[in-house]
Amino acid sequence: MNEVLGYLGLGLMLALAGIGSCFGTTIAGNAAEGALKKDASKSANYMVLSALPATQGLYGFVAFLMSMGKDFSTQGPLMFGIGLGVGLVCLFSAIRQGQICANGVVGISQGHDVMVNTMIYAALPEFYAILALVAALMV
């Protein structure tokens, strides 16, 4: 049973982080597609902001790789908790970051100079995904 919990935790860690990145990047990407119709000259800014939520999937993947060598016969419940925690934090962080980036894309397309501010605001939910990764690596 411990091994099942351990592998389930690893799967949740990777899957939830990846799902969050998929949602976050498409939220911002949808805004970028609309913004391209309004002002295509700022497409590089739109692309940077659209790609930003993809990092949470990377954090989940790194935590997954670093946890592969654990002994699940004794640490299965612990790995389940870690995997669920990292996965959920990355999931919600990526979705919320995608929403922040989408708002920034809309602002840029309307002629406002909000790229730097949007990057700062988007770094705030990113911080929690980094904390989850660090916590997983410390266990």
Residue, then its C-alpha position, 0 to 999 in steps of 0.5 A: m500500500n505504501e508503494v501505491l501511495g508513493y507512486l500516486g503522489l509522484g503522479l499527482m505531482l507531475a500531472l497537476a503541475g502540468i495541468g496547471s501550466c496547460f491552463g495558465t498558458t492557454i488563459a494568457g495565450n487566448a488573451a494574446e490571440g485577441a491582442l494580436k488583432k488589436d496591436a500585432s507589433k507587441s507580439a513578443n511581449y504577448m508571447v513572453l507573458s503567455a509562456l510564463p505560467a509554463t514554469q510551474g509544470l517545470y517545477g513539478f517535473v523537477a520535483f518528480l525527478m528528484s523524488m524518483g530515488k526515494d524508498f516508497s516501501t517506507q515513505g509512500p504516505l510521505m511522498f503522497g503528501i508531498g506530491l499532492g501538495v506540490g501538485l496543487v500549489c503548482l496547479f493553482s499558481a499557474i492558473r492564477q499567474g495565467q490570469i495575471c498575464a492575460n490582464g497584462v496582455v490586454g493592457i499592453s494591447q491597449g497601449h499601456d506600458v505595463m509589461v514590467n508591472t505585469m512581470i512583477y505581479a506574475a512573479l508573486p504566485e510563482f514564488y509559491a510554486i518555487l517554495a513548494l519545489v524547495a520544500a519537496l527537495m528538502v524532505 
